[in-house]
């Protein structure tokens, strides 16, 4: 099996959401191995590569036939699926995905919907407003824009959305007593709020509308770009001309394939879209093995899983003597 090599890009029941107005968001990778982890020891690891579209079920079958350990993982606990299939998106990344975060952009400010699963708070969300040190003094954040984004993202009317915005701003005023060096100014109808950090929260109980969110970004954009972050995660940026108006982070099905070879553990993280990362864990700290040795084992694994063995040479490995 061969495919296009793409380098790692370094840029329906709802449970809970946290909404952050910030400039950027980093989705943490939380997968761990299914085998017993060696607590100490040197390792070789590499950045992810995308090997092209694959059949994950076929990979699992081949891994089992080869006697490897296979574990299903998630990169992010949470995320929501759309109530109805999104045809254009399904064609890009399949239909077994969740949306982890949604970013709306107003000039240099981002309104970010982070979807998190908290069973004890069904159908609720946290709305957080946060300034960024990159936002210049005098930056305006209109109430109407935030209100519209809430109405698009949740099953709520304008009055309810306006009430949430008012509560958020009131809480933000209380937080602002902690600093006298503002970098963000929220101005609307003569009401001015200045904040250096600007962190305020209100709970939202209305149901989210994933389909509405995607339809809005698709309708407002002239083009979009899909890129792969690491196994189990990819993102899509939406542009109107050259202006970035939004982005979505997706959670994808992920497996970890593990092989124990002597004192060394070889682990491949693979997702449904063919993004792969590799870790070779050694038993002892500060121990090294020849590149040809660990690559030979990895090439055997690639052959067993249906990949071309030559793809192993596309990965750039880094050595860590202690982890």
Buried (B, 14 or more C-beta within 10 A) or exposed (E): BEBEEBEBBEEEEBBBBBBBBBBEBEBEBEBEBBBEEBEEBBBBBBBBBBBBEBEBEEBBBBBEEBEBBBBEBBBBEBBBBBBEEBEEBEEBBBEEBBBBBBBBBBEEBBBBBBBBBBEEBEBBBBBBBBBBEEBEEEBEBEBEBBBBBBBBBBEBEEEBBBBBBBBBBEBBBEBBEEBEEBBBBBBBEEEEBBBBBBBBBBEBEBBBBBBBBBBBBBEEBEEBEBBBBBBBBBBBBBBEEEEBBBBBBBBBBBBBBBBBBEEBBBBBBBBBBBBBBBBBBBEEEEEEBEEEBBBEBBBBBBBBBBBBBEBBEEBEBEEBEEE
